Amino acid sequence: MPSSTVRISKESSNILRAIANQEKKSLQTILDAAIEDYRRHRFLREANKAYSAIRKNPKTWKAELEERKQWDTTLSDGQRD
């Protein structure tokens, strides 16, 4: 797998090493997981911001709720849980 070098602060390096030692995982594994968590957090933050903007506009919020009602009917397919 290709790799690259990224400089981080000594403090972050110490924290990364401590976590890796505690979890008995490689530095790369811990760093990959941290980056993925950050990516997901950013995605959800942006989604929340977008929904907040929609809710502030009564017309667009009404359209959102109507679309949700339409999607709710698609779940009634007769299948058991």
Residue, then its C-alpha position, 0 to 999 in steps of 0.5 A: m500500500p502506498s504511504s506518505t509522510v505527514r508531520i505532526s506535533k510531538e504531543s500528538s505523536n505521544i498521544l498516538r503512540a500511547i493509544a497504539n500501545q494501549e490498544k496493541k495496534s499499529l500507529q497507522t491503524i490508530l491514525d486511519a481510524a481517527i481520520e475515518d472518525y473525523r471524516r464521519h463527524r464532518f459529514l454529520r455536522e454538514a448534514n445537520k447544518a443543511y437540515s437546520a437551513i431547511r427547517k428555517n424555511p417553512k416552504t422547504w421544510k414542508a416539502e421535506l416532510e411531504e417527501r418523507k411521507q411519500w418514502d414512508t409508504t414504500l416501507s409497506d411491502g408486506q415483509r416481516d421484520 
